[in-house]
């Protein structure tokens, strides 16, 4: 698409005194220069198209970002749920372990109490036997002392 009117330009050059052949050559040369530069210049239509494409790119990027955010949020929710399940399982196993240890402590306490009661009964039995022995020794000592006194009294 040409924006330059070579015929009008050549006529103006001829009116200024340039020969028709020179005017045509200059008009064509100028047309080539202008069209060569026009290739690198953006038109309003080009800019509108570029803006439209940028809007589409931004919309795709916004959609992609939103989808990424939704996927990330879902992953966070999954991770949070998994962490909660793990925490609950750990809590449950910890509670079970505490219950097992409490039961074992209770069993050890009962065994210890039984051992203490057994030891106390054995001590009572031994003390009772010792008491009988002490009473026997005391009686024997008294009988011996009484016998000794009688002997002393007869001798005197």
Helices and strands as residue ranges (DSSP letters): H 6-15, H 20-38, H 44-155
